[in-house]
Amino acid sequence: MSIADTLREHGSGMLADLAFAVVWVTGVSVFFDFVTGPQWAYYLFMAAGIPAYFGFFWSLKMAREQQ
């Protein structure tokens, strides 16, 4: 399976994943540029993106099913 085939099959999902990651990392980075916090808190916020990702897309799926 080539990269083009993979993109055709999962293109919109991969794009949504990338967009979420970029927005999350940018938001955390901008937040910590304005707030001086410990390094461990920065990494904790970055790691919190994992459950936030699954929670966001789970709630999006539930909302679509209710329509």
PDBQT receptor file of N, H, CA, C and O in Angstrom, charges set to zero:
ATOM      1  N   MET A   1       0.857  -1.178   0.000  1.00  0.00    +0.000 N 
ATOM      2  CA  MET A   1       0.000   0.000   0.000  1.00  0.00    +0.000 C 
ATOM      3  C   MET A   1       0.902   1.239   0.000  1.00  0.00    +0.000 C 
ATOM      4  O   MET A   1       1.785   1.379   0.846  1.00  0.00    +0.000 OA
ATOM      5  N   SER A   2       0.668   2.110  -0.939  1.00  0.00    +0.000 N 
ATOM      6  H   SER A   2      -0.050   1.996  -1.626  1.00  0.00    +0.000 HD
ATOM      7  CA  SER A   2       1.485   3.312  -1.046  1.00  0.00    +0.000 C 
ATOM      8  C   SER A   2       0.937   4.426  -0.147  1.00  0.00    +0.000 C 
ATOM      9  O   SER A   2      -0.157   4.322   0.408  1.00  0.00    +0.000 OA
ATOM     10  N   ILE A   3       1.708   5.460  -0.026  1.00  0.00    +0.000 N 
ATOM     11  H   ILE A   3       2.596   5.545  -0.477  1.00  0.00    +0.000 HD
ATOM     12  CA  ILE A   3       1.286   6.613   0.780  1.00  0.00    +0.000 C 
ATOM     13  C   ILE A   3       0.043   7.254   0.168  1.00  0.00    +0.000 C 
ATOM     14  O   ILE A   3      -0.856   7.691   0.886  1.00  0.00    +0.000 OA
ATOM     15  N   ALA A   4       0.000   7.307  -1.150  1.00  0.00    +0.000 N 
ATOM     16  H   ALA A   4       0.730   6.952  -1.734  1.00  0.00    +0.000 HD
ATOM     17  CA  ALA A   4      -1.168   7.895  -1.822  1.00  0.00    +0.000 C 
ATOM     18  C   ALA A   4      -2.435   7.102  -1.516  1.00  0.00    +0.000 C 
ATOM     19  O   ALA A   4      -3.499   7.683  -1.300  1.00  0.00    +0.000 OA
ATOM     20  N   ASP A   5      -2.321   5.770  -1.498  1.00  0.00    +0.000 N 
ATOM     21  H   ASP A   5      -1.457   5.298  -1.673  1.00  0.00    +0.000 HD
ATOM     22  CA  ASP A   5      -3.486   4.940  -1.163  1.00  0.00    +0.000 C 
ATOM     23  C   ASP A   5      -3.937   5.178   0.270  1.00  0.00    +0.000 C 
ATOM     24  O   ASP A   5      -5.132   5.274   0.551  1.00  0.00    +0.000 OA
ATOM     25  N   THR A   6      -2.974   5.272   1.162  1.00  0.00    +0.000 N 
ATOM     26  H   THR A   6      -2.004   5.194   0.934  1.00  0.00    +0.000 HD
ATOM     27  CA  THR A   6      -3.295   5.519   2.573  1.00  0.00    +0.000 C 
ATOM     28  C   THR A   6      -3.986   6.864   2.740  1.00  0.00    +0.000 C 
ATOM     29  O   THR A   6      -4.962   6.974   3.482  1.00  0.00    +0.000 OA
ATOM     30  N   LEU A   7      -3.486   7.884   2.056  1.00  0.00    +0.000 N 
ATOM     31  H   LEU A   7      -2.693   7.794   1.454  1.00  0.00    +0.000 HD
ATOM     32  CA  LEU A   7      -4.106   9.209   2.144  1.00  0.00    +0.000 C 
ATOM     33  C   LEU A   7      -5.510   9.213   1.557  1.00  0.00    +0.000 C 
ATOM     34  O   LEU A   7      -6.401   9.874   2.090  1.00  0.00    +0.000 OA
ATOM     35  N   ARG A   8      -5.715   8.490   0.472  1.00  0.00    +0.000 N 
ATOM     36  H   ARG A   8      -4.991   7.953   0.039  1.00  0.00    +0.000 HD
ATOM     37  CA  ARG A   8      -7.057   8.416  -0.105  1.00  0.00    +0.000 C 
ATOM     38  C   ARG A   8      -8.030   7.732   0.850  1.00  0.00    +0.000 C 
ATOM     39  O   ARG A   8      -9.190   8.129   0.960  1.00  0.00    +0.000 OA
ATOM     40  N   GLU A   9      -7.545   6.703   1.536  1.00  0.00    +0.000 N 
ATOM     41  H   GLU A   9      -6.603   6.381   1.446  1.00  0.00    +0.000 HD
ATOM     42  CA  GLU A   9      -8.413   5.938   2.425  1.00  0.00    +0.000 C 
ATOM     43  C   GLU A   9      -8.687   6.657   3.742  1.00  0.00    +0.000 C 
ATOM     44  O   GLU A   9      -9.811   6.630   4.243  1.00  0.00    +0.000 OA
ATOM     45  N   HIS A  10      -7.672   7.295   4.301  1.00  0.00    +0.000 N 
ATOM     46  H   HIS A  10      -6.759   7.318   3.894  1.00  0.00    +0.000 HD
ATOM     47  CA  HIS A  10      -7.798   7.901   5.630  1.00  0.00    +0.000 C 
ATOM     48  C   HIS A  10      -7.524   9.404   5.618  1.00  0.00    +0.000 C 
ATOM     49  O   HIS A  10      -7.217   9.976   6.664  1.00  0.00    +0.000 OA
ATOM     50  N   GLY A  11      -7.627  10.040   4.486  1.00  0.00    +0.000 N 
ATOM     51  H   GLY A  11      -7.877   9.576   3.636  1.00  0.00    +0.000 HD
ATOM     52  CA  GLY A  11      -7.223  11.432   4.337  1.00  0.00    +0.000 C 
ATOM     53  C   GLY A  11      -7.867  12.400   5.310  1.00  0.00    +0.000 C 
ATOM     54  O   GLY A  11      -7.163  13.166   5.968  1.00  0.00    +0.000 OA
ATOM     55  N   SER A  12      -9.185  12.383   5.417  1.00  0.00    +0.000 N 
ATOM     56  H   SER A  12      -9.756  11.760   4.883  1.00  0.00    +0.000 HD
ATOM     57  CA  SER A  12      -9.853  13.360   6.285  1.00  0.00    +0.000 C 
ATOM     58  C   SER A  12      -9.556  13.084   7.752  1.00  0.00    +0.000 C 
ATOM     59  O   SER A  12      -9.414  14.017   8.542  1.00  0.00    +0.000 OA
ATOM     60  N   GLY A  13      -9.460  11.809   8.123  1.00  0.00    +0.000 N 
ATOM     61  H   GLY A  13      -9.575  11.051   7.481  1.00  0.00    +0.000 HD
ATOM     62  CA  GLY A  13      -9.126  11.475   9.509  1.00  0.00    +0.000 C 
ATOM     63  C   GLY A  13      -7.718  11.895   9.871  1.00  0.00    +0.000 C 
ATOM     64  O   GLY A  13      -7.472  12.408  10.962  1.00  0.00    +0.000 OA
ATOM     65  N   MET A  14      -6.785  11.673   8.940  1.00  0.00    +0.000 N 
ATOM     66  H   MET A  14      -6.985  11.256   8.053  1.00  0.00    +0.000 HD
ATOM     67  CA  MET A  14      -5.399  12.068   9.190  1.00  0.00    +0.000 C 
ATOM     68  C   MET A  14      -5.280  13.586   9.274  1.00  0.00    +0.000 C 
ATOM     69  O   MET A  14      -4.508  14.109  10.077  1.00  0.00    +0.000 OA
ATOM     70  N   LEU A  15      -6.035  14.279   8.457  1.00  0.00    +0.000 N 
ATOM     71  H   LEU A  15      -6.663  13.854   7.805  1.00  0.00    +0.000 HD
ATOM     72  CA  LEU A  15      -6.014  15.742   8.477  1.00  0.00    +0.000 C 
ATOM     73  C   LEU A  15      -6.584  16.270   9.794  1.00  0.00    +0.000 C 
ATOM     74  O   LEU A  15      -6.056  17.227  10.360  1.00  0.00    +0.000 OA
ATOM     75  N   ALA A  16      -7.650  15.655  10.276  1.00  0.00    +0.000 N 
ATOM     76  H   ALA A  16      -8.079  14.878   9.816  1.00  0.00    +0.000 HD
ATOM     77  CA  ALA A  16      -8.239  16.064  11.557  1.00  0.00    +0.000 C 
ATOM     78  C   ALA A  16      -7.273  15.791  12.705  1.00  0.00    +0.000 C 
ATOM     79  O   ALA A  16      -7.155  16.605  13.621  1.00  0.00    +0.000 OA
ATOM     80  N   ASP A  17      -6.584  14.655  12.664  1.00  0.00    +0.000 N 
ATOM     81  H   ASP A  17      -6.681  13.994  11.920  1.00  0.00    +0.000 HD
ATOM     82  CA  ASP A  17      -5.590  14.333  13.693  1.00  0.00    +0.000 C 
ATOM     83  C   ASP A  17      -4.464  15.359  13.701  1.00  0.00    +0.000 C 
ATOM     84  O   ASP A  17      -4.051  15.839  14.757  1.00  0.00    +0.000 OA
ATOM     85  N   LEU A  18      -3.974  15.686  12.512  1.00  0.00    +0.000 N 
ATOM     86  H   LEU A  18      -4.309  15.295  11.655  1.00  0.00    +0.000 HD
ATOM     87  CA  LEU A  18      -2.893  16.665  12.402  1.00  0.00    +0.000 C 
ATOM     88  C   LEU A  18      -3.344  18.039  12.886  1.00  0.00    +0.000 C 
ATOM     89  O   LEU A  18      -2.608  18.721  13.598  1.00  0.00    +0.000 OA
ATOM     90  N   ALA A  19      -4.547  18.442  12.502  1.00  0.00    +0.000 N 
ATOM     91  H   ALA A  19      -5.145  17.888  11.923  1.00  0.00    +0.000 HD
ATOM     92  CA  ALA A  19      -5.063  19.745  12.922  1.00  0.00    +0.000 C 
ATOM     93  C   ALA A  19      -5.208  19.813  14.438  1.00  0.00    +0.000 C 
ATOM     94  O   ALA A  19      -4.850  20.819  15.050  1.00  0.00    +0.000 OA
ATOM     95  N   PHE A  20      -5.732  18.748  15.051  1.00  0.00    +0.000 N 
ATOM     96  H   PHE A  20      -6.024  17.931  14.553  1.00  0.00    +0.000 HD
ATOM     97  CA  PHE A  20      -5.865  18.734  16.506  1.00  0.00    +0.000 C 
ATOM     98  C   PHE A  20      -4.498  18.853  17.167  1.00  0.00    +0.000 C 
ATOM     99  O   PHE A  20      -4.327  19.625  18.110  1.00  0.00    +0.000 OA
ATOM    100  N   ALA A  21      -3.523  18.088  16.673  1.00  0.00    +0.000 N 
ATOM    101  H   ALA A  21      -3.663  17.461  15.907  1.00  0.00    +0.000 HD
ATOM    102  CA  ALA A  21      -2.182  18.121  17.261  1.00  0.00    +0.000 C 
ATOM    103  C   ALA A  21      -1.551  19.504  17.138  1.00  0.00    +0.000 C 
ATOM    104  O   ALA A  21      -0.956  20.004  18.092  1.00  0.00    +0.000 OA
ATOM    105  N   VAL A  22      -1.679  20.115  15.977  1.00  0.00    +0.000 N 
ATOM    106  H   VAL A  22      -2.162  19.709  15.202  1.00  0.00    +0.000 HD
ATOM    107  CA  VAL A  22      -1.087  21.444  15.771  1.00  0.00    +0.000 C 
ATOM    108  C   VAL A  22      -1.748  22.475  16.675  1.00  0.00    +0.000 C 
ATOM    109  O   VAL A  22      -1.062  23.294  17.287  1.00  0.00    +0.000 OA
ATOM    110  N   VAL A  23      -3.069  22.441  16.764  1.00  0.00    +0.000 N 
ATOM    111  H   VAL A  23      -3.626  21.775  16.267  1.00  0.00    +0.000 HD
ATOM    112  CA  VAL A  23      -3.786  23.399  17.614  1.00  0.00    +0.000 C 
ATOM    113  C   VAL A  23      -3.435  23.179  19.082  1.00  0.00    +0.000 C 
ATOM    114  O   VAL A  23      -3.222  24.147  19.811  1.00  0.00    +0.000 OA
ATOM    115  N   TRP A  24      -3.370  21.926  19.528  1.00  0.00    +0.000 N 
ATOM    116  H   TRP A  24      -3.543  21.140  18.935  1.00  0.00    +0.000 HD
ATOM    117  CA  TRP A  24      -3.066  21.635  20.933  1.00  0.00    +0.000 C 
ATOM    118  C   TRP A  24      -1.656  22.104  21.294  1.00  0.00    +0.000 C 
ATOM    119  O   TRP A  24      -1.467  22.803  22.289  1.00  0.00    +0.000 OA
ATOM    120  N   VAL A  25      -0.673  21.719  20.488  1.00  0.00    +0.000 N 
ATOM    121  H   VAL A  25      -0.826  21.151  19.680  1.00  0.00    +0.000 HD
ATOM    122  CA  VAL A  25       0.717  22.078  20.784  1.00  0.00    +0.000 C 
ATOM    123  C   VAL A  25       0.903  23.588  20.707  1.00  0.00    +0.000 C 
ATOM    124  O   VAL A  25       1.616  24.163  21.529  1.00  0.00    +0.000 OA
ATOM    125  N   THR A  26       0.278  24.232  19.738  1.00  0.00    +0.000 N 
ATOM    126  H   THR A  26      -0.301  23.765  19.069  1.00  0.00    +0.000 HD
ATOM    127  CA  THR A  26       0.374  25.691  19.630  1.00  0.00    +0.000 C 
ATOM    128  C   THR A  26      -0.267  26.363  20.834  1.00  0.00    +0.000 C 
ATOM    129  O   THR A  26       0.294  27.304  21.396  1.00  0.00    +0.000 OA
ATOM    130  N   GLY A  27      -1.440  25.885  21.229  1.00  0.00    +0.000 N 
ATOM    131  H   GLY A  27      -1.896  25.121  20.773  1.00  0.00    +0.000 HD
ATOM    132  CA  GLY A  27      -2.120  26.469  22.390  1.00  0.00    +0.000 C 
ATOM    133  C   GLY A  27      -1.316  26.336  23.665  1.00  0.00    +0.000 C 
ATOM    134  O   GLY A  27      -1.200  27.291  24.433  1.00  0.00    +0.000 OA
ATOM    135  N   VAL A  28      -0.756  25.153  23.897  1.00  0.00    +0.000 N 
ATOM    136  H   VAL A  28      -0.850  24.378  23.273  1.00  0.00    +0.000 HD
ATOM    137  CA  VAL A  28       0.051  24.944  25.104  1.00  0.00    +0.000 C 
ATOM    138  C   VAL A  28       1.313  25.795  25.049  1.00  0.00    +0.000 C 
ATOM    139  O   VAL A  28       1.700  26.391  26.054  1.00  0.00    +0.000 OA
ATOM    140  N   SER A  29       1.953  25.859  23.900  1.00  0.00    +0.000 N 
ATOM    141  H   SER A  29       1.639  25.374  23.084  1.00  0.00    +0.000 HD
ATOM    142  CA  SER A  29       3.181  26.646  23.772  1.00  0.00    +0.000 C 
ATOM    143  C   SER A  29       2.921  28.132  23.991  1.00  0.00    +0.000 C 
ATOM    144  O   SER A  29       3.683  28.802  24.688  1.00  0.00    +0.000 OA
ATOM    145  N   VAL A  30       1.851  28.645  23.401  1.00  0.00    +0.000 N 
ATOM    146  H   VAL A  30       1.232  28.101  22.835  1.00  0.00    +0.000 HD
ATOM    147  CA  VAL A  30       1.516  30.063  23.581  1.00  0.00    +0.000 C 
ATOM    148  C   VAL A  30       1.165  30.342  25.037  1.00  0.00    +0.000 C 
ATOM    149  O   VAL A  30       1.583  31.356  25.596  1.00  0.00    +0.000 OA
ATOM    150  N   PHE A  31       0.401  29.450  25.650  1.00  0.00    +0.000 N 
ATOM    151  H   PHE A  31       0.061  28.626  25.196  1.00  0.00    +0.000 HD
ATOM    152  CA  PHE A  31       0.039  29.615  27.058  1.00  0.00    +0.000 C 
ATOM    153  C   PHE A  31       1.281  29.686  27.938  1.00  0.00    +0.000 C 
ATOM    154  O   PHE A  31       1.376  30.550  28.810  1.00  0.00    +0.000 OA
ATOM    155  N   PHE A  32       2.232  28.784  27.714  1.00  0.00    +0.000 N 
ATOM    156  H   PHE A  32       2.154  28.082  27.006  1.00  0.00    +0.000 HD
ATOM    157  CA  PHE A  32       3.428  28.767  28.547  1.00  0.00    +0.000 C 
ATOM    158  C   PHE A  32       4.425  29.854  28.169  1.00  0.00    +0.000 C 
ATOM    159  O   PHE A  32       5.367  30.102  28.921  1.00  0.00    +0.000 OA
ATOM    160  N   ASP A  33       4.245  30.511  27.024  1.00  0.00    +0.000 N 
ATOM    161  H   ASP A  33       3.479  30.310  26.413  1.00  0.00    +0.000 HD
ATOM    162  CA  ASP A  33       5.048  31.693  26.714  1.00  0.00    +0.000 C 
ATOM    163  C   ASP A  33       4.625  32.867  27.587  1.00  0.00    +0.000 C 
ATOM    164  O   ASP A  33       5.457  33.695  27.959  1.00  0.00    +0.000 OA
ATOM    165  N   PHE A  34       3.338  32.945  27.918  1.00  0.00    +0.000 N 
ATOM    166  H   PHE A  34       2.662  32.273  27.616  1.00  0.00    +0.000 HD
ATOM    167  CA  PHE A  34       2.831  34.039  28.737  1.00  0.00    +0.000 C 
ATOM    168  C   PHE A  34       2.883  33.741  30.228  1.00  0.00    +0.000 C 
ATOM    169  O   PHE A  34       3.010  34.659  31.039  1.00  0.00    +0.000 OA
ATOM    170  N   VAL A  35       2.788  32.489  30.591  1.00  0.00    +0.000 N 
ATOM    171  H   VAL A  35       2.685  31.744  29.932  1.00  0.00    +0.000 HD
ATOM    172  CA  VAL A  35       2.792  32.083  31.999  1.00  0.00    +0.000 C 
ATOM    173  C   VAL A  35       4.094  31.340  32.264  1.00  0.00    +0.000 C 
ATOM    174  O   VAL A  35       4.379  30.317  31.642  1.00  0.00    +0.000 OA
ATOM    175  N   THR A  36       4.857  31.857  33.173  1.00  0.00    +0.000 N 
ATOM    176  H   THR A  36       4.625  32.688  33.678  1.00  0.00    +0.000 HD
ATOM    177  CA  THR A  36       6.091  31.143  33.501  1.00  0.00    +0.000 C 
ATOM    178  C   THR A  36       5.759  30.044  34.489  1.00  0.00    +0.000 C 
ATOM    179  O   THR A  36       5.429  30.304  35.646  1.00  0.00    +0.000 OA
ATOM    180  N   GLY A  37       5.850  28.834  34.024  1.00  0.00    +0.000 N 
ATOM    181  H   GLY A  37       6.118  28.622  33.084  1.00  0.00    +0.000 HD
ATOM    182  CA  GLY A  37       5.535  27.682  34.855  1.00  0.00    +0.000 C 
ATOM    183  C   GLY A  37       6.683  26.694  34.827  1.00  0.00    +0.000 C 
ATOM    184  O   GLY A  37       7.597  26.809  34.009  1.00  0.00    +0.000 OA
ATOM    185  N   PRO A  38       6.632  25.736  35.712  1.00  0.00    +0.000 N 
ATOM    186  CA  PRO A  38       7.700  24.738  35.733  1.00  0.00    +0.000 C 
ATOM    187  C   PRO A  38       7.668  23.853  34.479  1.00  0.00    +0.000 C 
ATOM    188  O   PRO A  38       6.628  23.678  33.844  1.00  0.00    +0.000 OA
ATOM    189  N   GLN A  39       8.817  23.313  34.154  1.00  0.00    +0.000 N 
ATOM    190  H   GLN A  39       9.662  23.455  34.670  1.00  0.00    +0.000 HD
ATOM    191  CA  GLN A  39       8.941  22.473  32.965  1.00  0.00    +0.000 C 
ATOM    192  C   GLN A  39       8.048  21.242  33.036  1.00  0.00    +0.000 C 
ATOM    193  O   GLN A  39       7.517  20.800  32.017  1.00  0.00    +0.000 OA
ATOM    194  N   TRP A  40       7.878  20.681  34.238  1.00  0.00    +0.000 N 
ATOM    195  H   TRP A  40       8.309  21.040  35.066  1.00  0.00    +0.000 HD
ATOM    196  CA  TRP A  40       7.053  19.480  34.376  1.00  0.00    +0.000 C 
ATOM    197  C   TRP A  40       5.590  19.785  34.044  1.00  0.00    +0.000 C 
ATOM    198  O   TRP A  40       4.879  18.926  33.522  1.00  0.00    +0.000 OA
ATOM    199  N   ALA A  41       5.143  21.007  34.347  1.00  0.00    +0.000 N 
ATOM    200  H   ALA A  41       5.721  21.704  34.772  1.00  0.00    +0.000 HD
ATOM    201  CA  ALA A  41       3.763  21.386  34.039  1.00  0.00    +0.000 C 
ATOM    202  C   ALA A  41       3.565  21.503  32.527  1.00  0.00    +0.000 C 
ATOM    203  O   ALA A  41       2.512  21.144  31.999  1.00  0.00    +0.000 OA
ATOM    204  N   TYR A  42       4.581  22.006  31.848  1.00  0.00    +0.000 N 
ATOM    205  H   TYR A  42       5.436  22.297  32.277  1.00  0.00    +0.000 HD
ATOM    206  CA  TYR A  42       4.533  22.091  30.387  1.00  0.00    +0.000 C 
ATOM    207  C   TYR A  42       4.373  20.701  29.781  1.00  0.00    +0.000 C 
ATOM    208  O   TYR A  42       3.528  20.485  28.912  1.00  0.00    +0.000 OA
ATOM    209  N   TYR A  43       5.188  19.766  30.246  1.00  0.00    +0.000 N 
ATOM    210  H   TYR A  43       5.874  19.941  30.952  1.00  0.00    +0.000 HD
ATOM    211  CA  TYR A  43       5.100  18.395  29.734  1.00  0.00    +0.000 C 
ATOM    212  C   TYR A  43       3.779  17.737  30.123  1.00  0.00    +0.000 C 
ATOM    213  O   TYR A  43       3.232  16.939  29.362  1.00  0.00    +0.000 OA
ATOM    214  N   LEU A  44       3.275  18.068  31.296  1.00  0.00    +0.000 N 
ATOM    215  H   LEU A  44       3.720  18.716  31.914  1.00  0.00    +0.000 HD
ATOM    216  CA  LEU A  44       1.990  17.524  31.729  1.00  0.00    +0.000 C 
ATOM    217  C   LEU A  44       0.863  18.014  30.818  1.00  0.00    +0.000 C 
ATOM    218  O   LEU A  44      -0.015  17.240  30.437  1.00  0.00    +0.000 OA
ATOM    219  N   PHE A  45       0.893  19.299  30.472  1.00  0.00    +0.000 N 
ATOM    220  H   PHE A  45       1.606  19.928  30.781  1.00  0.00    +0.000 HD
ATOM    221  CA  PHE A  45      -0.110  19.846  29.553  1.00  0.00    +0.000 C 
ATOM    222  C   PHE A  45       0.008  19.213  28.171  1.00  0.00    +0.000 C 
ATOM    223  O   PHE A  45      -1.003  18.934  27.527  1.00  0.00    +0.000 OA
ATOM    224  N   MET A  46       1.234  18.986  27.717  1.00  0.00    +0.000 N 
ATOM    225  H   MET A  46       2.055  19.213  28.241  1.00  0.00    +0.000 HD
ATOM    226  CA  MET A  46       1.420  18.325  26.425  1.00  0.00    +0.000 C 
ATOM    227  C   MET A  46       0.862  16.908  26.466  1.00  0.00    +0.000 C 
ATOM    228  O   MET A  46       0.181  16.478  25.534  1.00  0.00    +0.000 OA
ATOM    229  N   ALA A  47       1.148  16.181  27.542  1.00  0.00    +0.000 N 
ATOM    230  H   ALA A  47       1.701  16.530  28.299  1.00  0.00    +0.000 HD
ATOM    231  CA  ALA A  47       0.652  14.808  27.675  1.00  0.00    +0.000 C 
ATOM    232  C   ALA A  47      -0.867  14.781  27.832  1.00  0.00    +0.000 C 
ATOM    233  O   ALA A  47      -1.510  13.805  27.443  1.00  0.00    +0.000 OA
ATOM    234  N   ALA A  48      -1.443  15.832  28.392  1.00  0.00    +0.000 N 
ATOM    235  H   ALA A  48      -0.922  16.624  28.708  1.00  0.00    +0.000 HD
ATOM    236  CA  ALA A  48      -2.898  15.898  28.543  1.00  0.00    +0.000 C 
ATOM    237  C   ALA A  48      -3.595  15.972  27.187  1.00  0.00    +0.000 C 
ATOM    238  O   ALA A  48      -4.805  15.763  27.098  1.00  0.00    +0.000 OA
ATOM    239  N   GLY A  49      -2.849  16.264  26.151  1.00  0.00    +0.000 N 
ATOM    240  H   GLY A  49      -1.866  16.434  26.223  1.00  0.00    +0.000 HD
ATOM    241  CA  GLY A  49      -3.418  16.273  24.808  1.00  0.00    +0.000 C 
ATOM    242  C   GLY A  49      -3.896  14.907  24.358  1.00  0.00    +0.000 C 
ATOM    243  O   GLY A  49      -4.792  14.809  23.520  1.00  0.00    +0.000 OA
ATOM    244  N   ILE A  50      -3.309  13.846  24.907  1.00  0.00    +0.000 N 
ATOM    245  H   ILE A  50      -2.581  13.925  25.589  1.00  0.00    +0.000 HD
ATOM    246  CA  ILE A  50      -3.712  12.489  24.510  1.00  0.00    +0.000 C 
ATOM    247  C   ILE A  50      -5.142  12.195  24.954  1.00  0.00    +0.000 C 
ATOM    248  O   ILE A  50      -5.972  11.850  24.113  1.00  0.00    +0.000 OA
ATOM    249  N   PRO A  51      -5.465  12.320  26.257  1.00  0.00    +0.000 N 
ATOM    250  CA  PRO A  51      -6.872  12.090  26.624  1.00  0.00    +0.000 C 
ATOM    251  C   PRO A  51      -7.806  13.157  26.047  1.00  0.00    +0.000 C 
ATOM    252  O   PRO A  51      -8.972  12.872  25.774  1.00  0.00    +0.000 OA
ATOM    253  N   ALA A  52      -7.304  14.384  25.859  1.00  0.00    +0.000 N 
ATOM    254  H   ALA A  52      -6.356  14.616  26.080  1.00  0.00    +0.000 HD
ATOM    255  CA  ALA A  52      -8.138  15.428  25.261  1.00  0.00    +0.000 C 
ATOM    256  C   ALA A  52      -8.506  15.057  23.825  1.00  0.00    +0.000 C 
ATOM    257  O   ALA A  52      -9.636  15.280  23.390  1.00  0.00    +0.000 OA
ATOM    258  N   TYR A  53      -7.560  14.498  23.102  1.00  0.00    +0.000 N 
ATOM    259  H   TYR A  53      -6.642  14.317  23.455  1.00  0.00    +0.000 HD
ATOM    260  CA  TYR A  53      -7.811  14.064  21.726  1.00  0.00    +0.000 C 
ATOM    261  C   TYR A  53      -8.918  13.015  21.685  1.00  0.00    +0.000 C 
ATOM    262  O   TYR A  53      -9.891  13.151  20.943  1.00  0.00    +0.000 OA
ATOM    263  N   PHE A  54      -8.758  11.966  22.493  1.00  0.00    +0.000 N 
ATOM    264  H   PHE A  54      -7.968  11.855  23.096  1.00  0.00    +0.000 HD
ATOM    265  CA  PHE A  54      -9.751  10.896  22.477  1.00  0.00    +0.000 C 
ATOM    266  C   PHE A  54     -11.099  11.380  22.998  1.00  0.00    +0.000 C 
ATOM    267  O   PHE A  54     -12.137  10.969  22.480  1.00  0.00    +0.000 OA
ATOM    268  N   GLY A  55     -11.105  12.240  24.006  1.00  0.00    +0.000 N 
ATOM    269  H   GLY A  55     -10.261  12.573  24.426  1.00  0.00    +0.000 HD
ATOM    270  CA  GLY A  55     -12.355  12.784  24.520  1.00  0.00    +0.000 C 
ATOM    271  C   GLY A  55     -13.062  13.654  23.503  1.00  0.00    +0.000 C 
ATOM    272  O   GLY A  55     -14.283  13.581  23.362  1.00  0.00    +0.000 OA
ATOM    273  N   PHE A  56     -12.306  14.475  22.796  1.00  0.00    +0.000 N 
ATOM    274  H   PHE A  56     -11.315  14.534  22.911  1.00  0.00    +0.000 HD
ATOM    275  CA  PHE A  56     -12.896  15.360  21.796  1.00  0.00    +0.000 C 
ATOM    276  C   PHE A  56     -13.538  14.561  20.669  1.00  0.00    +0.000 C 
ATOM    277  O   PHE A  56     -14.685  14.812  20.302  1.00  0.00    +0.000 OA
ATOM    278  N   PHE A  57     -12.799  13.601  20.122  1.00  0.00    +0.000 N 
ATOM    279  H   PHE A  57     -11.866  13.397  20.421  1.00  0.00    +0.000 HD
ATOM    280  CA  PHE A  57     -13.341  12.850  18.993  1.00  0.00    +0.000 C 
ATOM    281  C   PHE A  57     -14.432  11.877  19.421  1.00  0.00    +0.000 C 
ATOM    282  O   PHE A  57     -15.316  11.559  18.625  1.00  0.00    +0.000 OA
ATOM    283  N   TRP A  58     -14.387  11.400  20.663  1.00  0.00    +0.000 N 
ATOM    284  H   TRP A  58     -13.670  11.659  21.309  1.00  0.00    +0.000 HD
ATOM    285  CA  TRP A  58     -15.474  10.563  21.169  1.00  0.00    +0.000 C 
ATOM    286  C   TRP A  58     -16.755  11.388  21.288  1.00  0.00    +0.000 C 
ATOM    287  O   TRP A  58     -17.827  10.935  20.887  1.00  0.00    +0.000 OA
ATOM    288  N   SER A  59     -16.644  12.605  21.841  1.00  0.00    +0.000 N 
ATOM    289  H   SER A  59     -15.773  12.973  22.166  1.00  0.00    +0.000 HD
ATOM    290  CA  SER A  59     -17.834  13.447  21.979  1.00  0.00    +0.000 C 
ATOM    291  C   SER A  59     -18.356  13.889  20.615  1.00  0.00    +0.000 C 
ATOM    292  O   SER A  59     -19.564  14.028  20.429  1.00  0.00    +0.000 OA
ATOM    293  N   LEU A  60     -17.464  14.108  19.675  1.00  0.00    +0.000 N 
ATOM    294  H   LEU A  60     -16.482  13.994  19.826  1.00  0.00    +0.000 HD
ATOM    295  CA  LEU A  60     -17.878  14.457  18.318  1.00  0.00    +0.000 C 
ATOM    296  C   LEU A  60     -18.646  13.305  17.673  1.00  0.00    +0.000 C 
ATOM    297  O   LEU A  60     -19.649  13.521  16.992  1.00  0.00    +0.000 OA
ATOM    298  N   LYS A  61     -18.172  12.092  17.890  1.00  0.00    +0.000 N 
ATOM    299  H   LYS A  61     -17.357  11.917  18.443  1.00  0.00    +0.000 HD
ATOM    300  CA  LYS A  61     -18.856  10.909  17.359  1.00  0.00    +0.000 C 
ATOM    301  C   LYS A  61     -20.241  10.763  17.982  1.00  0.00    +0.000 C 
ATOM    302  O   LYS A  61     -21.209  10.465  17.282  1.00  0.00    +0.000 OA
ATOM    303  N   MET A  62     -20.337  10.972  19.293  1.00  0.00    +0.000 N 
ATOM    304  H   MET A  62     -19.551  11.214  19.861  1.00  0.00    +0.000 HD
ATOM    305  CA  MET A  62     -21.626  10.862  19.974  1.00  0.00    +0.000 C 
ATOM    306  C   MET A  62     -22.599  11.931  19.478  1.00  0.00    +0.000 C 
ATOM    307  O   MET A  62     -23.786  11.654  19.303  1.00  0.00    +0.000 OA
ATOM    308  N   ALA A  63     -22.112  13.137  19.252  1.00  0.00    +0.000 N 
ATOM    309  H   ALA A  63     -21.148  13.362  19.394  1.00  0.00    +0.000 HD
ATOM    310  CA  ALA A  63     -22.973  14.211  18.758  1.00  0.00    +0.000 C 
ATOM    311  C   ALA A  63     -23.491  13.891  17.357  1.00  0.00    +0.000 C 
ATOM    312  O   ALA A  63     -24.650  14.161  17.043  1.00  0.00    +0.000 OA
ATOM    313  N   ARG A  64     -22.636  13.319  16.525  1.00  0.00    +0.000 N 
ATOM    314  H   ARG A  64     -21.694  13.099  16.780  1.00  0.00    +0.000 HD
ATOM    315  CA  ARG A  64     -23.069  12.964  15.169  1.00  0.00    +0.000 C 
ATOM    316  C   ARG A  64     -24.094  11.840  15.192  1.00  0.00    +0.000 C 
ATOM    317  O   ARG A  64     -25.011  11.821  14.371  1.00  0.00    +0.000 OA
ATOM    318  N   GLU A  65     -23.947  10.901  16.126  1.00  0.00    +0.000 N 
ATOM    319  H   GLU A  65     -23.202  10.917  16.793  1.00  0.00    +0.000 HD
ATOM    320  CA  GLU A  65     -24.899   9.797  16.219  1.00  0.00    +0.000 C 
ATOM    321  C   GLU A  65     -26.264  10.267  16.708  1.00  0.00    +0.000 C 
ATOM    322  O   GLU A  65     -27.277   9.653  16.372  1.00  0.00    +0.000 OA
ATOM    323  N   GLN A  66     -26.314  11.337  17.488  1.00  0.00    +0.000 N 
ATOM    324  H   GLN A  66     -25.491  11.836  17.761  1.00  0.00    +0.000 HD
ATOM    325  CA  GLN A  66     -27.581  11.842  18.012  1.00  0.00    +0.000 C 
ATOM    326  C   GLN A  66     -28.356  12.644  16.979  1.00  0.00    +0.000 C 
ATOM    327  O   GLN A  66     -29.551  12.882  17.155  1.00  0.00    +0.000 OA
ATOM    328  N   GLN A  67     -27.711  13.056  15.924  1.00  0.00    +0.000 N 
ATOM    329  H   GLN A  67     -26.741  12.862  15.780  1.00  0.00    +0.000 HD
ATOM    330  CA  GLN A  67     -28.396  13.849  14.891  1.00  0.00    +0.000 C 
ATOM    331  C   GLN A  67     -29.239  12.984  14.003  1.00  0.00    +0.000 C 
ATOM    332  O   GLN A  67     -29.883  13.488  13.082  1.00  0.00    +0.000 OA
TER     333      GLN A  67
